[in-house]
Amino acid sequence: MPQKVISIRPDIRGTGAPAPRYDGGRLVDTLGRPMRDLRISVTDRCNFRCTYCMPREVFDADYKFLPHEAILSFEEITRLARVFVGLGVQKLRLTGGEPLLRKGLPDLIAMLAPLGADLTLTTNGSSLVKHARALKDAGLDRLTVSLDSLEEATFRAMNDADFPVEKVLDGIAAATEAGFSQIKVNMVVKRGVNDGQIVETARYWRDSGHILRFIEFMDVGSTNGWRMDDVVPSAEVVRRISEAFPLEQVEANYAGEVAERWRYKDGAGEIGVISSVTQAFCRDCNRMRLSTEGSLFTCLFAQQGHDLKSLLRGGAHDDDIRDRIAAVWRERADRYSEIRTGQTAKSKKIEMSYIGG
């Protein structure tokens, strides 16, 4: 029997009894989890080749990305988003790949903004200087920027595109000037690569008005060479920072929030930790993921999706699409991170660049 990598939290079903499909009028899955967030991948392309997401040896010059006619149009994305909001989704997050590579993205944001959901975007920040103002003017509510190191050589090695830190920092500054507050800065931590920079990175973002979040290195996709030995547990991250700058835990903003919140006791802001390896949060997971070409995935670690594009392009009514989405969610039972083993971690999974982080 393979040894388990993680089994920290109890069975989300508690007694083992099946959960209801509806709870107070909300659509829920087999484990009683309501659908709240939809992550929409607008492109499978990226200008970085981060080793934990799109390693260059796989995503090389010969890699075949999706042709334009295969990906969802802005109108198709908006139509689906409207259906999801009608089913209870409260937050829409645009992802990629690198979403700012999608031509005309502010137009999509302007189409989604009237739906009334919290509208956010995750980017590597490489072209924020150019786009920040247009994103804000189009109606984007919030930004998350991936930045794995402030140390030049480490950052260039991790993005594997020889891209400088300064340009990402300039992008964050431009976004701040454009009116984005409390930008979330995500740092994927890998032991022996950038974990020695945890405290100094925390020091840099203290009192900045932005929120630094540390993400455990995860076994997303099948190409990033994940090993448990490379994971720096969030508890260790919190301990290291707290030794330099005392922290205290803060309650979640809402049920199902992925980041555990900690604030500096001296009032210098807060940090977050995302612990899907060592402290799995499957029990509260309320996210769906829509791929670039219109497949619906119920888990970041899924092996297959559910085709919605055929419905969109086959003349289906919105009610038919709604019923299909609802049926997928009602049958959802994913809890990969809680049952992860050394063997399941090696299983073939959809790449994160295809369905978004």
C-alpha positions as CSV (number, residue, x, y, z in Angstrom):
1,M,0.0,0.0,0.0
2,P,1.4,3.4,-1.0
3,Q,2.3,5.7,1.9
4,K,0.0,8.7,2.2
5,V,1.5,12.1,1.7
6,I,-1.2,13.9,3.6
7,S,-4.2,12.9,5.8
8,I,-4.6,15.8,8.2
9,R,-8.3,16.7,8.2
10,P,-11.1,14.2,8.9
11,D,-13.5,12.9,6.3
12,I,-15.5,15.8,5.0
13,R,-18.6,13.6,5.1
14,G,-18.3,13.1,8.8
15,T,-20.6,10.2,9.4
16,G,-20.4,9.1,5.9
17,A,-24.0,10.0,5.2
18,P,-24.7,11.5,1.8
19,A,-25.0,15.3,1.8
20,P,-28.2,16.9,0.4
21,R,-28.1,18.3,-3.1
22,Y,-29.6,21.6,-2.1
23,D,-29.0,23.6,1.1
24,G,-31.2,26.5,1.8
25,G,-32.0,26.9,-1.9
26,R,-28.3,26.8,-2.8
27,L,-26.9,24.3,-5.3
28,V,-24.5,22.0,-3.5
29,D,-22.4,19.0,-4.4
30,T,-22.3,15.5,-2.9
31,L,-20.3,16.7,0.0
32,G,-22.6,19.7,0.7
33,R,-20.3,22.3,-0.8
34,P,-22.0,25.3,-2.5
35,M,-20.6,26.6,-5.8
36,R,-19.3,30.1,-5.3
37,D,-16.2,30.8,-7.5
38,L,-15.6,30.3,-11.2
39,R,-12.1,30.5,-12.6
40,I,-12.0,31.3,-16.3
41,S,-8.9,30.5,-18.4
42,V,-8.9,32.9,-21.3
43,T,-5.7,31.6,-22.9
44,D,-3.4,28.6,-22.7
45,R,-0.4,30.6,-23.6
46,C,2.2,32.3,-21.4
47,N,5.4,34.3,-21.9
48,F,7.0,32.7,-18.8
49,R,8.1,29.1,-18.5
50,C,7.9,28.7,-14.7
51,T,9.3,25.3,-13.8
52,Y,6.3,24.4,-11.6
53,C,3.7,25.2,-14.2
54,M,5.0,25.2,-17.8
55,P,8.5,23.7,-17.8
56,R,10.3,24.6,-21.0
57,E,11.3,21.0,-21.8
58,V,7.6,20.3,-22.3
59,F,6.3,23.7,-23.4
60,D,9.0,24.3,-26.0
61,A,9.0,25.9,-29.4
62,D,7.3,22.9,-30.9
63,Y,4.4,22.8,-28.4
64,K,1.0,23.0,-30.1
65,F,-1.2,25.6,-28.3
66,L,-4.9,25.9,-29.1
67,P,-5.8,27.6,-32.4
68,H,-7.9,30.7,-32.0
69,E,-11.0,29.1,-33.4
70,A,-10.9,26.5,-30.7
71,I,-11.0,28.9,-27.7
72,L,-14.1,30.5,-26.4
73,S,-15.0,33.9,-27.7
74,F,-15.7,36.8,-25.3
75,E,-19.4,36.5,-26.0
76,E,-19.3,32.8,-25.2
77,I,-17.4,33.4,-22.0
78,T,-19.9,36.1,-20.9
79,R,-22.9,33.9,-21.7
80,L,-21.5,31.1,-19.6
81,A,-20.6,33.4,-16.8
82,R,-24.1,34.8,-16.7
83,V,-25.5,31.3,-16.3
84,F,-23.0,30.6,-13.5
85,V,-23.9,33.7,-11.7
86,G,-27.5,32.6,-11.9
87,L,-26.5,29.4,-10.2
88,G,-25.0,31.2,-7.3
89,V,-21.4,32.1,-8.4
90,Q,-20.3,35.2,-6.6
91,K,-16.7,35.6,-7.9
92,L,-15.2,35.4,-11.4
93,R,-11.5,35.1,-11.7
94,L,-9.8,35.4,-15.1
95,T,-6.7,33.3,-15.4
96,G,-4.5,31.6,-18.1
97,G,-1.8,30.9,-19.0
98,E,-1.1,34.6,-18.8
99,P,-4.5,36.3,-19.3
100,L,-3.0,39.6,-20.5
101,L,-1.8,37.8,-23.6
102,R,-5.4,37.5,-24.7
103,K,-6.0,40.4,-27.1
104,G,-8.6,42.9,-26.1
105,L,-9.0,41.5,-22.6
106,P,-10.4,44.8,-21.2
107,D,-13.3,44.3,-23.5
108,L,-14.2,41.0,-21.9
109,I,-13.9,42.6,-18.4
110,A,-16.3,45.3,-19.5
111,M,-18.7,42.6,-20.7
112,L,-18.5,40.7,-17.4
113,A,-18.6,43.6,-15.0
114,P,-22.4,44.2,-15.3
115,L,-23.1,40.6,-14.0
116,G,-22.4,41.9,-10.5
117,A,-19.9,39.2,-9.4
118,D,-16.6,40.1,-7.8
119,L,-14.3,40.3,-10.8
120,T,-10.6,39.4,-10.4
121,L,-7.6,38.6,-12.4
122,T,-4.4,36.6,-11.8
123,T,-1.3,37.7,-13.8
124,N,2.4,37.3,-13.9
125,G,2.6,41.1,-14.0
126,S,4.9,41.3,-17.0
127,S,2.7,43.7,-18.9
128,L,0.8,45.4,-16.1
129,V,2.5,48.7,-16.8
130,K,0.8,48.7,-20.2
131,H,-2.6,47.3,-19.2
132,A,-3.3,48.3,-15.5
133,R,-5.3,51.5,-16.3
134,A,-7.4,49.9,-19.0
135,L,-8.2,46.9,-16.7
136,K,-9.4,49.2,-13.9
137,D,-11.4,51.4,-16.3
138,A,-13.1,48.3,-17.7
139,G,-14.4,47.3,-14.3
140,L,-11.9,44.9,-12.9
141,D,-12.2,44.8,-9.1
142,R,-9.1,43.1,-7.9
143,L,-5.7,41.9,-9.0
144,T,-3.4,39.0,-8.0
145,V,0.2,39.0,-9.2
146,S,2.5,36.0,-9.2
147,L,6.0,36.9,-8.0
148,D,8.1,34.0,-6.7
149,S,11.2,35.9,-5.7
150,L,12.6,39.4,-5.3
151,E,16.1,38.2,-5.8
152,E,17.0,38.7,-9.5
153,A,18.9,35.5,-10.3
154,T,16.3,33.3,-8.5
155,F,13.3,35.0,-10.2
156,R,14.9,34.8,-13.7
157,A,15.6,31.1,-13.1
158,M,12.1,30.4,-11.8
159,N,10.3,32.1,-14.7
160,D,12.9,30.6,-17.1
161,A,12.3,33.5,-19.5
162,D,15.1,35.8,-18.3
163,F,12.4,38.3,-17.2
164,P,13.6,40.9,-14.6
165,V,12.0,41.4,-11.2
166,E,11.9,45.2,-11.7
167,K,9.4,45.0,-14.5
168,V,6.9,43.1,-12.4
169,L,7.4,45.5,-9.5
170,D,6.8,48.4,-11.9
171,G,3.6,46.7,-13.0
172,I,2.4,46.4,-9.4
173,A,3.2,50.1,-8.9
174,A,1.3,51.0,-12.1
175,A,-1.7,48.9,-10.9
176,T,-1.6,50.7,-7.5
177,E,-1.6,54.1,-9.2
178,A,-4.5,53.0,-11.4
179,G,-6.5,52.4,-8.3
180,F,-6.1,48.7,-7.3
181,S,-5.7,48.4,-3.6
182,Q,-4.6,45.4,-1.5
183,I,-3.1,43.6,-4.5
184,K,-2.3,40.0,-3.6
185,V,1.2,38.9,-4.4
186,N,1.6,35.2,-4.7
187,M,4.9,33.4,-4.0
188,V,5.1,29.7,-4.7
189,V,7.7,28.3,-2.3
190,K,10.0,25.5,-3.3
191,R,12.6,24.1,-0.8
192,G,16.1,24.8,-1.9
193,V,15.1,27.3,-4.5
194,N,13.5,30.3,-2.9
195,D,12.6,29.3,0.6
196,G,15.6,31.2,1.9
197,Q,13.9,34.4,0.9
198,I,10.7,34.0,2.8
199,V,11.5,36.5,5.6
200,E,13.1,39.1,3.4
201,T,10.1,38.9,1.0
202,A,7.8,39.4,4.0
203,R,9.9,42.4,5.1
204,Y,9.6,44.0,1.6
205,W,5.8,43.8,1.5
206,R,5.1,44.9,5.1
207,D,3.4,48.2,5.3
208,S,2.9,48.2,1.5
209,G,-0.9,48.0,1.6
210,H,-0.7,44.8,-0.4
211,I,-1.0,41.2,0.8
212,L,1.8,38.6,0.3
213,R,0.6,35.0,0.1
214,F,2.8,32.0,0.2
215,I,1.7,28.9,-1.8
216,E,2.9,25.4,-1.1
217,F,4.5,23.8,-4.2
218,M,1.8,21.5,-5.6
219,D,1.6,18.5,-7.9
220,V,-0.5,20.3,-10.5
221,G,-0.4,18.7,-13.9
222,S,2.0,15.9,-14.8
223,T,5.1,17.7,-15.9
224,N,6.5,19.7,-13.0
225,G,8.5,17.0,-11.3
226,W,6.7,17.4,-7.9
227,R,8.2,15.7,-4.8
228,M,7.0,16.0,-1.3
229,D,10.6,16.8,-0.2
230,D,10.3,20.1,-2.2
231,V,7.3,21.3,-0.2
232,V,7.8,23.9,2.5
233,P,4.8,23.5,4.8
234,S,2.9,26.7,5.5
235,A,3.3,26.1,9.2
236,E,7.0,26.5,8.7
237,V,6.5,29.7,6.6
238,V,4.4,31.2,9.4
239,R,6.9,30.2,12.1
240,R,9.9,31.7,10.2
241,I,8.1,35.0,9.6
242,S,6.7,35.2,13.1
243,E,10.1,34.8,14.6
244,A,11.1,38.1,12.8
245,F,7.7,39.8,12.8
246,P,5.2,38.4,15.3
247,L,1.9,37.2,13.7
248,E,-1.6,36.4,14.9
249,Q,-4.2,34.5,13.0
250,V,-7.2,36.3,11.4
251,E,-10.6,34.8,10.6
252,A,-11.4,34.0,6.9
253,N,-13.2,36.7,4.9
254,Y,-15.7,34.0,3.8
255,A,-16.3,30.3,3.9
256,G,-14.1,28.5,1.4
257,E,-11.4,31.1,1.3
258,V,-8.2,29.3,0.1
259,A,-5.7,31.4,2.0
260,E,-5.3,31.2,5.8
261,R,-4.9,34.8,7.0
262,W,-2.3,36.1,9.4
263,R,-1.6,39.7,10.4
264,Y,1.4,41.4,11.9
265,K,0.8,42.3,15.5
266,D,2.4,45.7,15.0
267,G,-0.3,46.6,12.4
268,A,1.9,46.4,9.4
269,G,-0.6,44.5,7.3
270,E,-1.2,40.8,6.7
271,I,0.1,37.7,4.9
272,G,-1.7,34.6,3.7
273,V,-0.7,30.9,3.3
274,I,-2.2,28.5,0.9
275,S,-1.7,24.9,2.2
276,S,-3.3,22.5,-0.2
277,V,-0.6,19.9,0.4
278,T,-0.1,19.8,4.2
279,Q,-3.5,21.2,5.3
280,A,-5.9,20.3,2.6
281,F,-9.0,22.5,2.4
282,C,-11.1,20.3,0.1
283,R,-14.0,20.3,2.6
284,D,-14.7,24.0,1.8
285,C,-13.8,24.0,-1.9
286,N,-16.4,25.9,-3.8
287,R,-14.6,26.4,-7.1
288,M,-15.3,25.4,-10.7
289,R,-12.8,26.0,-13.5
290,L,-13.6,26.8,-17.1
291,S,-10.8,25.9,-19.6
292,T,-9.8,28.0,-22.5
293,E,-11.7,25.9,-25.0
294,G,-14.9,25.5,-22.9
295,S,-14.4,22.4,-20.7
296,L,-15.6,22.5,-17.1
297,F,-13.4,21.1,-14.4
298,T,-14.4,20.4,-10.9
299,C,-10.9,20.3,-9.3
300,L,-7.5,21.8,-10.0
301,F,-6.2,18.2,-10.0
302,A,-8.9,16.8,-12.3
303,Q,-8.1,14.2,-15.0
304,Q,-10.9,15.2,-17.4
305,G,-13.5,17.9,-17.9
306,H,-17.1,18.4,-19.1
307,D,-17.7,19.9,-22.5
308,L,-19.7,23.1,-22.6
309,K,-18.5,24.4,-25.9
310,S,-20.5,21.9,-27.8
311,L,-23.7,23.1,-26.1
312,L,-22.8,26.8,-26.8
313,R,-22.1,26.2,-30.5
314,G,-24.8,23.6,-31.0
315,G,-27.7,25.9,-30.4
316,A,-28.5,24.9,-26.8
317,H,-30.7,27.2,-24.7
318,D,-29.3,28.8,-21.6
319,D,-31.6,26.6,-19.5
320,D,-30.0,23.5,-21.1
321,I,-26.5,24.8,-20.2
322,R,-27.7,25.7,-16.7
323,D,-29.0,22.2,-16.2
324,R,-25.8,20.6,-17.5
325,I,-23.7,22.7,-15.1
326,A,-26.0,22.0,-12.2
327,A,-25.8,18.3,-12.9
328,V,-22.0,18.3,-12.9
329,W,-21.9,20.2,-9.6
330,R,-24.5,18.0,-7.9
331,E,-22.3,14.9,-8.8
332,R,-19.1,16.5,-7.7
333,A,-17.2,14.6,-5.1
334,D,-13.6,15.8,-5.6
335,R,-11.2,16.0,-2.6
336,Y,-7.9,15.1,-4.2
337,S,-5.7,17.0,-1.7
338,E,-7.2,15.1,1.2
339,I,-6.6,11.7,-0.3
340,R,-3.3,12.5,-2.0
341,T,-0.7,9.7,-1.8
342,G,2.7,9.2,-3.4
343,Q,1.0,7.2,-6.1
344,T,-1.9,9.6,-6.9
345,A,0.6,12.5,-7.0
346,K,2.1,10.8,-10.0
347,S,-1.2,10.3,-11.9
348,K,-1.8,12.1,-15.1
349,K,-3.7,15.4,-14.5
350,I,-4.7,18.4,-16.6
351,E,-2.0,21.0,-16.7
352,M,-2.6,24.2,-14.6
353,S,-1.8,26.4,-17.6
354,Y,-4.8,24.9,-19.4
355,I,-7.4,25.3,-16.6
356,G,-5.9,28.2,-14.6
357,G,-4.5,28.2,-11.1
